[in-house]
Amino acid sequence: MASFARLLTVAVALATPIGFGVSAHAEELPTFAVTLKAGRIEPARLEVPAGRKIKLALRNEGPGAAEFEGREVRVEKVLAAGASSFVVIQPLRPGTYRFFDEFHPEAPDMELVAK
């Protein structure tokens, strides 16, 4: 019986740090939908919380490939027609950040405003 108690104590001690690690990382990121279509990025202006990691869920609804790019935040993601993906952006300082579709340079940019 003493060896069972010792084994149980060791098992609890080993499992406890793992449990804390999982719950700390399981927090959901604020997620915002972004659609690309033939160079157009929607929404054209997106407000996000400053000082927090965020996730942008990207979907290319255009007939060809698109490249979602934001140089200030060092993000680039190429999406085939009909593809979906995401990018995670590290906490931003308050301000406005420009994103564009590099495959369609004539199209208007998207503004990401961190507040």
Stockholm file with secondary structure:
# STOCKHOLM 1.0

chainA/1-115         MASFARLLTVAVALATPIGFGVSAHAEELPTFAVTLKAGRIEPARLEVPAGRKIKLALRNEGPGAAEFEGREVRVEKVLAAGASSFVVIQPLRPGTYRFFDEFHPEAPDMELVAK
#=GR chainA/1-115 SS CHHHHHHHHHHHHHHHHHHHHHHHHCCCCCEEEEEEETTEEESSEEEECTTSCEEEEEEECSSSCEEEEETTTTEEEEECTTCEEEEEECCCCSEEEEEEETTCTTSCCEEEEEC
#=GC SS_cons         CHHHHHHHHHHHHHHHHHHHHHHHHCCCCCEEEEEEETTEEESSEEEECTTSCEEEEEEECSSSCEEEEETTTTEEEEECTTCEEEEEECCCCSEEEEEEETTCTTSCCEEEEEC
//
